[in-house]
Amino acid sequence: MDGDAGAQAEKLYTEAVHETPPNRNKLDRLVDLLCDHPRLLYDSFFAKAHEAAGIAVDIWHGTGDMMSDDNLLILTPPALWGWTVMEETVCHAPPQELRETRYPQLAQQFLELAEQTLAHPDTTPGPVVRRTIQALTRFWPEIINACISLKTQSPAWRQLYEAMLQRADSLMQLSEQSDDPALQMHLAKFLETEATIFTAIPQPGGSSRSTLSLDQLPDSHAYISKTALATRGERARQQLLRLLPSSDHMRLCNTSFITATINSIVYLMNLRPQFCDQLLERLINWYVVTNSSEQTMTHLQSVVIGKTLSIALLQLYTRRYMGAYSEVLERALDALNGPEWVRWQEQQARERERRQRQQARQRSQARRQAPDEDPHSTRWVPAPEDGQDELAYQPAPGADAELGAIATLPSSEAAGQKRTAHADDDDDEEKQMMLLEESAKRVKLGEEEKMKKKSAASEEERRQTAVDTDQEMEAEMQVALQSELPFELPSMDEMTTDARQEHVVEAIRRVVSGSERVRKFIEHKRVLHSVDTVSGPRLQTLANGLSTNSKVLEDSMVMLVRLVTNCYIVFFEASRTGGSPAHMGASSQWNKMHECVEGVLQSIIDAPRTQYGLAMIMLYELWMSIVVTDPELARTPEKSDSEYTVLALYLRWCERIFDAIVACSMEAASQQVEKAASAAETADGAAVVPQQQPEHDELLLEFIKDVPYLPLALLSKVEACLKSPSTAALGFVTLERAIEQRPPIFSAGLDILLTYSAHPDRATRVGCIRAVKKHYPNGASAQRISKMASSSFKMGVERATKQSTEMEQKVAAILNQVDDVSMTDDVPMTDEAVEMRKTEAVEKKKADAFALRKQGEQAIEAGLVVHMELLLALSTKNMDLLSVVFDAYKDAPLTVQISIRRIITPLVKSMVNAPAKIIPVLTQFPVGAETLAQRMIFLLCSDATRVPARELVQGVLGMCDERNLDGNFMVFLVNGMDREEALKRLPSIVGILDGSDGPRMLVRESFARLTTSSLNRPSVLSPTQLLMGLHDEAVVATGQKAVEAVGVYEAMAKPDGTRVFSTPVFDTALKLLAEQEHVSPLMLQTADAYYRRRGGPAGTVIKLLQKLIERKVWEMDDGMVEVFVQSFRTMLPGTLALVKTVPHDALRRMVEMDAQLATAVRGYVSKMPDSARKPYRWLLH
């Protein structure tokens, strides 16, 4: 059987891969066949699958010569098939004989290929990356389960576990950095898996015990740490919550991705209810904050996501094992207030009422059917059968309680008599309730019957009235039609020139006559409307639902447009046959016709919303006449030069209708804003629950989409919406959707959006920027958008520079007046009073200058924000645009530079999880923009508890080496370095010290990051290693800066207030430093400072001096000897005992260098016994 299946599989594989492109259907059939015969997976098809996926990965990660669309189409299907086959192989239990031999080898190849695929996710097609993540997600619990259940501790299985652990770390890092929604959907499933299997099942559990969990892992496994896996589970839960997007990650605001993430979080709460409080609070807080910001989610997204979240939580709430968390879930569902939750509550309330009524009826029936009872007996029970013990029958529970109740009943009831069913004095509440319900039903049924009879009579009367009215209208229309001769369009080829001329004039006359009649009808309708407004409507309702005379005006106006169309067709035919048509001029009949027709148009202009359909019909009718009469003009309408052609008439109609629609839409938007403002005032300061964003009026958008031809000049009229904050949303939302749904206006609409992307009103500006950003950088207009953004930014910098210059001149003028303060008061004053008056005047001038400078800086920054936001928004998709910021920054004055650094902060912070995008631009900053580059590095590393990304550290260090930059660029990166890198860069960091407070703070921050541990990572250097590093030769070579660095380090304190430079650190470092081959004077200076400033142990310093004496310190350089003598003197009298160990020549040199030391040594020698004092006679004399 397997032989036949193998041959069939080989045939399918050969046929599938030899087609171009490969046949996906056959590959899918092959997967099904292999799953039915798993033995084939271990024979040859795993190797084929591994080869298919591996070759594709090698090509995709290669030079890129084969990355064309055709090659992708050829390579991707076999690669996906390969990953499917490998997944089916490694994610199922292998045969017993292959468990320790063949299977671990295949699984190891699977993990190695996964590592290669995930090494470059940006250059690998998305389906392959996602398929790899899916396979690893499924394999992770399989390998854990196998390692737990295996009795033997095989090295092969241990290697598999450790390799999979590395792949899991890669997926976690990819989840923290990627902003691809499709990729993050699969990563969310991986995080959900980790958070589930690396957590214990609660007791009692809410899920099946067959589910893999942390409590199945032994506490003392050979190579799996239970604590480490629990940490991974906690990290996966936190990262799963961080996937929920915010305004800083706009690309992740994808509905499918968000709903998938929400489902993963809710599913995790379903499997592990103990995390319900933690996960649910964060989830609801995210939804409330995000739902209140239109910049994060659209209205449609908010509705879909809210419904998804409400349904998921409701399903979770109905689980039996979630009872302990019902209050938390109820609060969350109340906050969402979804219709599903409301309906469910109503349904439960109805069900409770139904059960209560049913129970009441059952109790009532039981009472009526119960046998007569003796008031002094217990509840009735059946008599015992023959042979049974009578004592086995006991009163039912609760019988004693009922005796007291029976004693309070009337005598007839207490005696056990049944109550009559229709007693007048029956006080049985349940029975009364039933009677009331039956009475209510009878009354309601009677009322319904009456309403049906009355409705049938009125319907018949209304139908008869409608028929009579229709007959009257039909008669009136017949009379109207007979009053005019029917209009026919004869063949122009059979007519003379005069006849053609007559037909043209007759057609114009008919249009004028029709316009007059329609105008009279409009006036008559207005009069009727004014009467109806006062006395109420008099119109009858017809059987078809329309009112009398309804649609008559519309039909008449459509007929008028068709008369105009026929008029132009006649004119065109007359021109074609060589006649002399009527002249189109201001004094011609054409002018009169246009005036009459446009007067009729006013009814549409007055009510564009209600008459929208009529307006579209008229414009299409008119445009069809253009197409019929002059097809070439219809293709190029912008070339028309006549004022009285049908095209000119169409353009004027279109413009007037468009103006009316713009005005109507703006009025509706303004009223909506005013209504929202009044509602906010009514709230009177109370906390308002964030409401969903209102839908925008689509009348304007519908016209732009529906009109047959829209002159581009009309689109500029939308700018009127953008100029007012109350209608700005209408303008940019309409343009955003219009340029997508009507491509011919894309360029003109994009120009308007780009223009208003630098509008002073922030809401308008942000809305336009969001609309522009959708078409960047992949759209055809990407280059134009980039150029506009760059030009706007440069213009803003130029204006800011000019403002800065003017501000500095004004400030300088004010400060120059300080020296010219003169006393104009003629009243004699003392010298002290005069001096005080002058001081007050000077301080006032300085305060005025400060206020002027602050006001000017605020104005400069506000102007820069207006011109800079578009560029920064586009930079999230194309970081190369930041080079424009760097180029402008280097030549800008200091005030403008400070503003740019502040404005760019949010953008750079949003790149913390993906610094690789910004590194190429950052490392190429121009000379003069150093402070901006340093600011960006600081923002990327501002969280000291987070380790900087490795690519950021390597990129900045490479830049520093290549461009010979100082330590200011490395200060905030040190906790991302390894030990060797940190010690190598320490001299550069120390080199920024200059005695001022600013560099001291930077170096202190650097030392703190070096000695502080972070999550899952120890500190880069221990306090002892850092102190030893500060005594390295390269650091000592900086001279006084090294001494200052040691002082900074000595003053550092931990968060709990204790000193980093403690006595154990001091002792250990000095012992190690004293053992080094080269000893620097800084070591003794450090010891001396520690002893004098902190009262450190003298014994450690004295032992150090003794060690240096043993190493013959007097043979070292003069600087070392000088510091040794100073330290020897400082530690007196403790060092006098060391005098005997110092050779006479060295001691002579020491006392000659320090007179105070010489005095102390003479006193010590003079007190020695004669025999011991003899060698030191030279010292005494």
Disulfide bonds with the S-S distance in Angstrom:
none
